[in-house]
C-alpha cells in the first residue's frame, strides 16, 4: 500500500519509493526516507500528507505520498 492508504498514527516500514527523478530520490534520502526506515502519517490535508521520519516532520504532496510504498 502507499502512504495515501496508510492509517494515521500507525508506524510503517518503507518498502520502496517509485519515482523517475534522481534529484527527488536524493532529496528523500537526505531526509531519511528510504527502504527499511520507519515512517508515520501524522495527518492528511486535501493535497498533502504530514509524515514523521526519524525525528522530523515533513509535508509531502499527494503525488509523492502515492510513490512511497509501505
PyMOL commands that set and color helices and strands:
alter all, ss='L'
color gray80, all
select helices_A, chain A and resi 22-31+62-67
alter helices_A, ss='H'
color red, helices_A
select strands_A, chain A and resi 11-13+16-17+38-44+48-53+56-61+68-69
alter strands_A, ss='S'
color yellow, strands_A
deselect
rebuild
show_as cartoon
